[in-house]
Amino acid sequence: MATIIVLTNQKGGVGKTTTSTALAAGLVSFYHKKVLAIDLDPQGNMGFSLGLDIEDGRTIHDVMTGRTSAREAIQETDYCDVITSNILLSSAELDFNFSDRELLLKKSLAPVAADYDFIIIDTPPALNILTVNAYAMANYLIIPMAPEILSLLAVTQIKETIDSVRESLNPHLDVLGILLTKYNPRTVLAREVKEMAENIAAQIGTCVFDTQIRSSVSVAEAPAHGLSIFDYAPRAKPSEDYMSFIKEIRIMMRTKTLQEVR
Ligand SMILES: Nc1ncnc2c1ncn2[C@@H]1O[C@H](COP(=O)(O)OP(=O)(O)OP(=O)(O)O)[C@@H](O)[C@H]1O
């Protein structure tokens, strides 16, 4: 069965899509894993970043409204399989107004989940029914966070959603860690935010990853070329950092699985 990793933070612009895309591409390119990337953000940036025309094809909205199957909505890219999103998903709160609506994503992806090693889910900058659907099927949450004070406040609010999903839908939901993005180690703010993030991580029962993703303009340029950061700018700092990040989380996931077996 696939390991399901969800990138989440209801604050916008903190690097959720960038990290989802790098993680999906990195697991395929360096570890030869079979990956399905799901875009749950109505902005539809993940499909675009992986080189797809998001106006074409069926979307996760079609899958979740039962108009098509997950298998029919999967599109292939040079990196991984993707189910794209578009603006129609922004009416999810109104469209999905029936009982069990929190498990819609899990049920619709069940027929394809066994075909993959990893399912990576990019979420919208909100805590809504889409986020809850992602949390309900996740093995691990990763919280990207930019070094800004408002970004820290957002992480505190995520805790309530995590607690309520653990109580009712997914008791095994595990927060793998907080990932500092757009990081400039030379600024005082970045160092202060790192310390605050460590306090918040302790409250959520998680950690701040040892790896931080440094800032570089190459991150903003890569999606326009439909290339992963590793192919667009292999020597740029974020390529190095995302590579270390993937190594770090693979070790963490392996350790956690071994602990569960014992
Ligand atoms: N390490 C980085 N260095 C420089 N720019 C970055 C970095 N990471 C992300 N960015 C830029 O920050 C912007 C927001 O990133 P991204 O779209 O990944 O965030 P997001 O959390 O998914 O946003 P949203 O919540 O709106 O979906 C983008 O323009 C992206 O190119």
The ligand as a Gaussian input file, in Angstrom:
#p B3LYP/6-31G(d) Opt

LIG

0 1
 N       13.145000      28.055000      -1.493000
 C       12.523000      29.029000      -2.186000
 N       13.253000      30.078000      -2.674000
 C       12.648000      31.073000      -3.392000
 N       11.340000      31.103000      -3.680000
 C       10.572000      30.101000      -3.233000
 C       11.105000      29.013000      -2.460000
 N       10.096000      28.161000      -2.159000
 C        8.977000      28.687000      -2.711000
 N        9.254000      29.846000      -3.360000
 C        8.329000      30.713000      -4.107000
 O        7.314000      31.162000      -3.216000
 C        6.064000      31.206000      -3.888000
 C        5.065000      30.332000      -3.134000
 O        5.513000      29.002000      -3.179000
 P        4.477000      27.785000      -3.292000
 O        3.526000      28.030000      -4.425000
 O        5.247000      26.524000      -3.289000
 O        3.707000      27.997000      -1.916000
 P        2.298000      27.393000      -1.466000
 O        2.365000      27.270000       0.015000
 O        1.994000      26.161000      -2.236000
 O        1.310000      28.550000      -1.908000
 P       -0.301000      28.486000      -1.942000
 O       -0.713000      28.314000      -0.531000
 O       -0.718000      29.795000      -2.525000
 O       -0.673000      27.299000      -2.788000
 C        6.304000      30.721000      -5.316000
 O        6.466000      31.841000      -6.157000
 C        7.609000      29.945000      -5.205000
 O        8.337000      29.951000      -6.412000

